[in-house]
Amino acid sequence: MIELHGRDIEVGVVERGARLARLRTPDRNGVLADIVLGLDPPDYRHDRAYLGATVGRYANRIAGGAFSLDGHRYTVPCNEDGVALHGGTDGFDQQMFSADPVRTLPGGSRSVTFRRTSPDGENGFPGTLDVAVTYTVGPAELRIEHTARTDRPTVVNLTNHAYYNLSGRPGTVEDHLVRIPAGHYLPVDDRLIPTGERAPVDGTPFDLRTPVRLGDRLRENHPQLLRTRGFDHTLVLDRSSDEPALAAHVVEPTSGRSMSVDTDQPGVQLYSGNFLDGTTVVRGGAAVRQGDAFCLEPQLFPNSPNQPDFPSSVLRPGELYRSRITLRFGAA
């Protein structure tokens, strides 16, 4: 594990899946605790929950594992009920990245970049894709940047799949207070594929524009929550430019820990760990279950290669794919 320490923050990252494996931040009394679900590095070979991983080539879901681009049809191996999830079978989460030497930046920030070349045709995706994932630790913040270049037209959507619990201990996240500045969300069908509609959040459990207790919304009797067994939806962020802006703010009242998420992506996937079923045992020995953690995954929209009205995920030769995520931490 590669360790990056900053003021009031300790980060551990690993080469398999270019993962965020450890993230220790202080509570209101200055006590550090790990706020992400993680494993010992050798155990990530058996992880199927994408714990802390860089997911791709296409994060989230592609309907039928197929899409067309420039008149050609491409097929990605399905790994979830007729759907290609997070790049399909053996996606980036199980690939080995190479790590550059750790750098110390002006001002004292510490940074490391993971690199991988995904060959043309890997998992059915066209083009050789050169990917870099950079973790940078500064005072009370962690920046994650994904970049990619291709030699053929392809589709790309990368994000980090960390599971958070700001209490720093095993147990439910239902008491967390969540705010997401999004006036619309993407309803999904029975396969959890967006229907194509951008539905207003008004009067629904997806209205998180003011802080709400996560558990209160999880218990609402809404058809979309029943379909996905909790939150597993893209919130369409209220954005005025392509520059990074607030995507979410979360507070855990007991510890006082808070986390803000900034991004330049158009959406953030809110996932309440609905498929955690007790079979995943994290570092420290706790078996984690539904509602023991949540994910906030800034990204393009799911299934956008098949939805022409969604923001384009197409990357062409000479272009740079870039996704920026900044996590900022505090303690009330």
Secondary structure per residue as TSV (DSSP state, phi and psi in degrees):
chain	resnum	aa	ss	phi	psi
A	1	M	-	360.0	134.7
A	2	I	E	-93.6	127.4
A	3	E	E	-107.4	135.9
A	4	L	E	-126.4	118.9
A	5	H	E	-112.3	137.4
A	6	G	E	-131.0	-175.4
A	7	R	T	-69.4	121.8
A	8	D	T	64.5	27.5
A	9	I	E	-159.3	139.3
A	10	E	E	-130.4	128.5
A	11	V	E	-125.1	138.5
A	12	G	E	-125.7	132.1
A	13	V	E	-130.1	153.3
A	14	V	E	-132.3	158.1
A	15	E	T	-71.9	-34.9
A	16	R	B	-69.9	112.8
A	17	G	T	75.6	9.4
A	18	A	T	44.2	57.7
A	19	R	E	-94.1	149.8
A	20	L	E	-88.5	107.8
A	21	A	E	-101.7	-23.1
A	22	R	E	-148.8	140.0
A	23	L	E	-149.4	100.5
A	24	R	E	-104.7	125.2
A	25	T	E	-132.4	158.9
A	26	P	E	-86.1	150.8
A	27	D	-	-87.4	-169.5
A	28	R	T	-66.2	-16.7
A	29	N	T	-98.9	5.9
A	30	G	S	84.3	8.5
A	31	V	-	-84.4	122.4
A	32	L	E	-79.0	140.6
A	33	A	E	-151.2	154.1
A	34	D	E	-78.0	126.1
A	35	I	-	-108.4	10.1
A	36	V	B	-123.4	150.4
A	37	L	-	-74.8	128.4
A	38	G	-	-145.0	167.6
A	39	L	-	-125.1	167.4
A	40	D	-	-69.2	142.3
A	41	P	G	-48.3	-43.5
A	42	P	G	-63.1	-24.9
A	43	D	G	-76.0	-13.6
A	44	Y	G	-66.6	-16.9
A	45	R	G	-60.3	-26.4
A	46	H	G	-106.0	4.2
A	47	D	-	-75.2	131.2
A	48	R	-	-122.1	11.8
A	49	A	S	-105.0	3.6
A	50	Y	-	62.0	36.4
A	51	L	T	-60.7	110.7
A	52	G	T	69.2	8.7
A	53	A	-	-81.7	154.8
A	54	T	E	-77.0	120.3
A	55	V	E	-107.8	140.1
A	56	G	-	172.4	-177.8
A	57	R	S	-67.2	-24.2
A	58	Y	B	-123.4	105.2
A	59	A	-	-63.3	148.3
A	60	N	S	74.0	-151.9
A	61	R	E	-111.8	143.5
A	62	I	E	-120.3	120.8
A	63	A	E	-62.5	129.3
A	64	G	T	67.2	3.7
A	65	G	T	60.8	31.3
A	66	A	E	-143.9	149.1
A	67	F	E	-157.6	160.2
A	68	S	E	-114.2	142.7
A	69	L	E	-146.3	122.0
A	70	D	T	53.3	39.8
A	71	G	T	84.0	0.3
A	72	H	E	-110.7	143.1
A	73	R	E	-105.0	133.2
A	74	Y	E	-122.3	146.2
A	75	T	E	-124.1	130.4
A	76	V	-	-111.3	135.4
A	77	P	-	-57.8	128.7
A	78	C	-	-79.3	138.9
A	79	N	-	-130.2	13.7
A	80	E	B	-157.7	94.0
A	81	D	T	47.2	57.3
A	82	G	T	72.9	22.8
A	83	V	E	-134.2	141.0
A	84	A	E	-91.6	111.8
A	85	L	E	-103.6	128.7
A	86	H	T	52.1	43.4
A	87	G	T	93.7	0.1
A	88	G	S	83.9	-168.4
A	89	T	T	-57.7	133.9
A	90	D	T	54.6	54.5
A	91	G	-	-75.5	-166.2
A	92	F	G	-60.2	-25.9
A	93	D	G	-62.4	-24.6
A	94	Q	G	-109.6	12.0
A	95	Q	S	-97.3	148.2
A	96	M	B	-87.3	125.4
A	97	F	-	-98.5	156.6
A	98	S	E	-101.1	141.5
A	99	A	E	-103.9	130.0
A	100	D	-	-70.1	162.5
A	101	P	-	-59.0	144.8
A	102	V	-	-63.9	135.9
A	103	R	E	-112.0	146.3
A	104	T	E	-104.7	120.7
A	105	L	-	-93.5	162.4
A	106	P	T	-53.9	133.3
A	107	G	T	94.9	-8.8
A	108	G	S	97.2	-1.5
A	109	S	-	-65.1	150.4
A	110	R	E	-114.6	141.1
A	111	S	E	-144.8	145.7
A	112	V	E	-140.9	142.7
A	113	T	E	-117.5	129.6
A	114	F	E	-100.0	140.8
A	115	R	E	-130.8	148.0
A	116	R	E	-156.2	141.9
A	117	T	E	-105.0	116.7
A	118	S	E	-91.0	117.5
A	119	P	-	-69.1	156.7
A	120	D	T	-55.4	127.7
A	121	G	T	90.1	-4.6
A	122	E	G	-60.3	126.3
A	123	N	G	54.4	23.5
A	124	G	G	90.0	-6.7
A	125	F	-	-80.0	137.9
A	126	P	-	-79.1	152.7
A	127	G	S	87.3	142.8
A	128	T	-	-77.6	125.7
A	129	L	E	-116.3	118.7
A	130	D	E	-95.2	116.7
A	131	V	E	-115.0	140.0
A	132	A	E	-132.1	136.2
A	133	V	E	-125.4	118.7
A	134	T	E	-115.3	125.9
A	135	Y	E	-105.4	127.6
A	136	T	E	-128.9	125.3
A	137	V	E	-107.4	122.5
A	138	G	E	-122.0	-169.3
A	139	P	T	-60.8	110.5
A	140	A	T	57.2	30.7
A	141	E	E	-151.4	154.6
A	142	L	E	-130.4	125.9
A	143	R	E	-108.6	134.0
A	144	I	E	-123.9	120.6
A	145	E	E	-123.1	129.7
A	146	H	E	-110.0	132.3
A	147	T	E	-132.9	156.4
A	148	A	E	-158.1	147.8
A	149	R	E	-132.7	152.6
A	150	T	E	-133.4	158.7
A	151	D	S	-104.5	-3.0
A	152	R	S	-142.8	153.8
A	153	P	-	-56.5	135.0
A	154	T	E	-153.0	-177.9
A	155	V	E	-120.2	142.7
A	156	V	-	-141.8	139.0
A	157	N	B	-156.4	107.1
A	158	L	-	-117.4	145.2
A	159	T	E	-156.4	174.4
A	160	N	E	-102.6	138.2
A	161	H	-	-112.1	46.2
A	162	A	-	-71.4	144.2
A	163	Y	-	-103.1	124.2
A	164	Y	B	-108.3	144.4
A	165	N	-	-146.0	101.6
A	166	L	T	-71.1	-9.2
A	167	S	T	-68.4	-25.0
A	168	G	S	77.5	16.8
A	169	R	S	-146.6	160.5
A	170	P	S	-63.0	145.8
A	171	G	S	137.2	-176.5
A	172	T	-	-70.3	154.1
A	173	V	-	-107.7	15.0
A	174	E	T	-65.6	-23.2
A	175	D	T	-83.4	-7.0
A	176	H	-	-63.5	139.9
A	177	L	E	-98.1	124.7
A	178	V	E	-121.1	136.0
A	179	R	E	-131.5	129.1
A	180	I	-	-132.9	117.6
A	181	P	-	-77.9	79.2
A	182	A	E	-138.7	122.1
A	183	G	E	-89.0	-8.2
A	184	H	E	-140.1	159.0
A	185	Y	E	-138.6	169.2
A	186	L	-	-105.8	104.6
A	187	P	-	-61.8	152.3
A	188	V	B	-124.1	160.6
A	189	D	-	-93.0	-166.2
A	190	D	T	-66.1	-20.2
A	191	R	T	-96.7	9.2
A	192	L	S	67.3	27.8
A	193	I	-	-96.4	131.6
A	194	P	B	-55.7	139.3
A	195	T	-	-74.6	-15.6
A	196	G	S	105.9	-15.2
A	197	E	-	-82.0	142.9
A	198	R	-	-106.7	99.5
A	199	A	E	-90.4	139.6
A	200	P	E	-66.5	145.4
A	201	V	-	-82.7	-11.6
A	202	D	T	-54.0	128.5
A	203	G	T	74.1	14.4
A	204	T	S	-122.6	166.8
A	205	P	T	-64.5	-11.1
A	206	F	T	-87.5	0.8
A	207	D	-	-81.7	93.6
A	208	L	-	-112.7	24.8
A	209	R	S	-71.8	-18.8
A	210	T	S	-119.6	153.3
A	211	P	-	-58.2	132.5
A	212	V	E	-133.6	149.9
A	213	R	E	-73.5	124.4
A	214	L	H	-57.1	-42.3
A	215	G	H	-62.9	-31.3
A	216	D	H	-64.5	-41.0
A	217	R	H	-74.8	-34.4
A	218	L	H	-61.4	-27.7
A	219	R	T	-88.3	-2.3
A	220	E	S	-72.1	145.7
A	221	N	-	-90.0	75.3
A	222	H	-	-116.1	136.3
A	223	P	H	-54.2	-36.8
A	224	Q	H	-69.6	-38.6
A	225	L	H	-69.8	-35.6
A	226	L	H	-66.9	-37.2
A	227	R	H	-65.6	-39.0
A	228	T	H	-102.1	1.3
A	229	R	T	63.2	28.8
A	230	G	S	139.7	-161.2
A	231	F	-	-80.9	129.5
A	232	D	E	-156.3	61.1
A	233	H	E	-136.2	153.6
A	234	T	E	-89.3	125.3
A	235	L	E	-93.2	128.0
A	236	V	E	-85.5	110.9
A	237	L	E	-71.4	143.8
A	238	D	-	-79.6	103.6
A	239	R	-	-125.8	146.0
A	240	S	S	-112.8	-6.4
A	241	S	S	-158.4	179.3
A	242	D	S	-89.8	2.0
A	243	E	S	-78.6	154.1
A	244	P	-	-58.2	139.0
A	245	A	E	-148.4	170.2
A	246	L	E	-61.5	129.3
A	247	A	E	-109.9	-27.0
A	248	A	E	-166.5	152.1
A	249	H	E	-137.8	129.6
A	250	V	E	-130.3	138.9
A	251	V	E	-129.3	135.5
A	252	E	-	-106.9	109.4
A	253	P	T	-63.1	-36.9
A	254	T	T	-67.5	-47.7
A	255	S	T	-83.0	-23.1
A	256	G	-	84.9	-5.0
A	257	R	E	-65.4	143.4
A	258	S	E	-133.9	155.1
A	259	M	E	-142.5	128.2
A	260	S	E	-108.1	142.2
A	261	V	E	-119.4	120.0
A	262	D	E	-108.1	148.4
A	263	T	E	-157.2	161.7
A	264	D	S	-102.0	6.6
A	265	Q	S	-86.7	156.6
A	266	P	S	-79.2	-16.1
A	267	G	E	-141.4	164.6
A	268	V	E	-135.3	128.3
A	269	Q	E	-84.4	119.6
A	270	L	E	-98.1	119.4
A	271	Y	E	-128.8	127.4
A	272	S	-	-99.5	27.2
A	273	G	-	66.0	38.3
A	274	N	T	-66.1	-23.1
A	275	F	T	-98.9	3.5
A	276	L	-	-72.8	123.0
A	277	D	E	-127.9	16.1
A	278	G	E	92.6	-8.1
A	279	T	E	-84.0	-14.9
A	280	T	E	-91.9	119.9
A	281	V	E	-110.9	115.7
A	282	V	-	-88.6	172.3
A	283	R	T	-56.2	130.6
A	284	G	T	104.0	-14.8
A	285	G	S	98.5	1.7
A	286	A	-	-82.0	135.7
A	287	A	E	-88.5	123.9
A	288	V	E	-100.7	143.3
A	289	R	E	-130.3	174.8
A	290	Q	T	-50.2	131.1
A	291	G	T	85.5	3.5
A	292	D	S	-87.1	-7.6
A	293	A	-	-161.8	165.7
A	294	F	B	-136.0	156.9
A	295	C	E	-118.1	143.6
A	296	L	E	-125.3	107.6
A	297	E	E	-117.6	94.2
A	298	P	E	-65.2	136.2
A	299	Q	E	-173.8	175.0
A	300	L	S	-72.1	178.4
A	301	F	-	-81.9	147.5
A	302	P	T	-59.9	145.7
A	303	N	T	59.4	21.8
A	304	S	G	-62.7	-27.3
A	305	P	G	-60.2	-20.0
A	306	N	G	-109.0	8.3
A	307	Q	-	-127.8	93.8
A	308	P	T	-62.5	-19.1
A	309	D	T	-86.9	-5.9
A	310	F	S	-86.3	159.2
A	311	P	-	-54.3	136.8
A	312	S	-	-69.0	140.0
A	313	S	-	-107.1	10.4
A	314	V	E	-77.4	131.6
A	315	L	E	-118.9	130.5
A	316	R	-	-116.8	158.8
A	317	P	T	-53.7	138.1
A	318	G	T	90.3	-12.6
A	319	E	-	-97.7	157.9
A	320	L	-	-114.5	121.0
A	321	Y	E	-80.3	135.7
A	322	R	E	-146.5	133.3
A	323	S	E	-135.6	126.0
A	324	R	E	-118.8	132.7
A	325	I	E	-131.2	130.2
A	326	T	E	-124.1	124.7
A	327	L	E	-104.5	125.0
A	328	R	E	-118.9	137.0
A	329	F	E	-120.7	145.8
A	330	G	E	-146.9	179.8
A	331	A	E	-148.2	117.0
A	332	A	-	-72.9	360.0
